Amino acid sequence: MLQNPVKNAKISVITTVYNGEKFLAQTIESILNQSYKNFEYIIIDDASKDSSVEIIKKFKQKDPRIKFFKNPKNQGITKSLNSALKKAKGEYIAVIDHDDVAQKERLQTEADFLNQNPDIFLVGTWSKYINQNGEVKSYFKPKLDHKTLKKKLLTLNPIFHPSIMFRNQGDLFYREKIFFCHDLDFCQRLVTDGKKLANIPQFLTNYRIYDKQTSMKNLIHQKLFAQKSNEFYKQRLKNKKDNYAEFDPSEIFKLNTDNLDSEFILRNHISLNFRQNKFQKTRKLCRKHFKQFGFSSRILIFYLTSFLPKKLIRFLRKKAGYLIKLKLQG
């Protein structure tokens, strides 16, 4: 057991967990093994149904820097993050997800950066995308400066959320009606509050990518919440305020995600079926789109690509990912 843990921890690391047993131990170890030692590690379990709680308790017995809390019922990631933020006592707050990995120098490097750059409120890092075996598959290298990041936030999030560290001002929380894409809304709000963001050009985090079967319902909800967040961001840039108070998220959750008479929903069905290699169904849905809504270049690409050999499709997917990264870096 760690002897004489430091009180008044300078950094609070927070992780929310829901059914994370597969990779949780690796995540916790990557934090406990940091070169920087003066931190508290707040872990919130959101009523997991697997062995996550047992894993956390085993680590807590060995290291008193871990502060473990368990939600009596599932509350979702946004409320769980806010619960952790309310408990954080550190000068800085660092975030990591329950299946990602922090490099040994991550906390030290980020803390040094914030100490040396008092005008920066939040910093992220570059990241390596790893598979379930820990093998590096690709890289995330977004731009670094605040001016570029502010512009990029109009279309996507160039800040890698599981890598962030920010100053603990005590009253900053995620907006709980943003059930998906809460990280995008969080960064956008910081910018419109006049706070500066930056990225450190070092690979200090590994982001886990593996076969997560994203449901059509969740995919559409994610995109709609991202659209709403972008809408609020543009409102604040223009008018210094947004319509979040009047926003009712139940309107999104009540949406019939099987309604293929909606062009938005049909497009998402096409995209997900293509990603899941269901090419025959992809073509069927594309033909339905052509009939109901006419031709579009995006849908035509899905349709034509679905006829190609699978090896070539995998190659094109990698190319598409590379182009997205160029967009982030450009």
TAUR-V363664 format. One record per pair of residues at least 4 apart in sequence whose C-alpha atoms are under 7 Angstrom apart, sorted by the first residue. I is the first residue (numbers start at 1). J is the second residue. Records with the same first field share a line. If there is no record, write none. Layout:
I->J, J
//
This chain:
1->62, 63
2->62, 63, 64
5->64, 65
6->38
8->89, 90
9->38, 39, 40, 89, 90
10->38, 39, 90, 91, 92
11->38, 39, 40, 90, 91, 92, 93
12->39, 40, 41, 88, 89, 90, 92, 93, 94
13->40, 41, 42, 93, 94, 95
14->41, 42, 43, 84, 94, 95, 96
15->42, 43, 44, 95, 96, 97, 98
16->43, 44, 45, 77, 80, 81, 97, 98
17->44, 45, 46, 98
18->45, 46, 47, 48
19->48, 49, 50, 52
20->24, 52, 98, 99
21->50, 51, 52
23->27, 99
24->28, 98, 99
25->29, 55
26->30, 101
27->31, 98, 99, 100, 101
28->32
29->33
30->34, 101, 102, 103, 104
31->102
33->104
34->104, 105, 107
35->104, 105, 108
36->107, 108
39->65
40->65, 66
41->65, 66, 67
42->66, 67, 68, 84
43->67, 68, 69
44->68, 69, 70, 80, 84
45->53, 69, 70, 71
46->70, 71, 73, 74, 75, 76, 80
47->70, 71, 72, 73, 74
48->52
51->55
52->56
53->57
54->58
55->59
56->60
57->61
58->62
59->63
60->64, 66
75->79, 80
76->80
77->81
78->82, 174, 176, 179, 182
79->83, 176
80->84
81->85
82->86, 173, 174
83->87
84->88
90->168
91->167, 168
92->165, 166, 167, 168
93->165, 166, 167, 168
94->164, 165, 166
95->162, 163, 164, 165
96->100, 162, 163
97->162
99->208
100->206, 207, 208
101->205, 206, 207
102->106, 204, 205, 206
103->204, 205
105->109
106->110, 204
107->111
108->112
109->113
110->114, 165
111->115
112->116
113->117
114->118, 120
119->196
120->196, 197, 198
121->166, 167, 195, 196, 197
122->164, 165, 166, 167, 196, 197, 198
123->164, 165, 166, 197, 198, 199, 200
124->159, 160, 163, 164, 165, 198, 199, 200
125->160, 163, 199, 200, 201, 202, 203, 204
126->140, 141, 142, 200, 201, 202, 203, 204
127->139, 140, 141, 203, 204, 205, 206, 207
128->136, 138, 139, 140, 203, 205, 206, 207
129->136, 137, 138, 139, 206, 207, 208, 209
130->134, 135, 136, 137, 206, 207, 208, 209
131->135, 136, 137, 208, 209, 210
132->208, 209, 210
140->325
141->329
142->158, 328, 329
143->148, 149, 199, 328, 329
144->198, 199, 200
145->149, 198
146->150, 196, 197, 198
147->151
148->152
149->153, 158
150->191
152->156, 157, 158
153->157, 158, 188
154->230
157->184
158->328
160->164
161->183
163->205
174->182, 186
177->249
178->182, 225
180->222, 225
181->185, 222, 225, 226
182->186
183->187
184->188
185->189, 229
186->190
187->191
188->192, 233
189->193
190->194, 195
191->195, 196
192->236, 237
214->218, 219
215->219
216->220, 269
217->221, 257
218->222
219->223
220->224, 268
221->225, 252
222->226
223->227
224->228
225->229
226->230
227->231
228->232
229->233
230->234
231->235
232->236, 242, 243
233->237
234->238
235->239, 241, 242
236->240, 241, 242
243->247
249->253
250->254
251->255
257->265
259->265
260->265, 266
262->266
263->267
264->268
265->269
266->270
267->271
268->272
269->273
270->274, 282, 285, 286
271->275
272->276
273->277, 278, 279, 281, 282
274->278, 279, 282
278->282
279->283, 306
280->284
281->285
282->286, 303
283->287, 303
284->288
285->289
286->290, 299, 303
287->291
288->292
289->293, 294
290->294, 295
295->300
296->300
297->301
298->302
299->303
300->304
301->305
302->306
308->312, 313
309->313
310->314
311->315
312->316
313->317
314->318
315->319
316->320
317->321
318->322
319->323
320->324
321->325
322->326
323->327
324->328
325->329
326->330
//
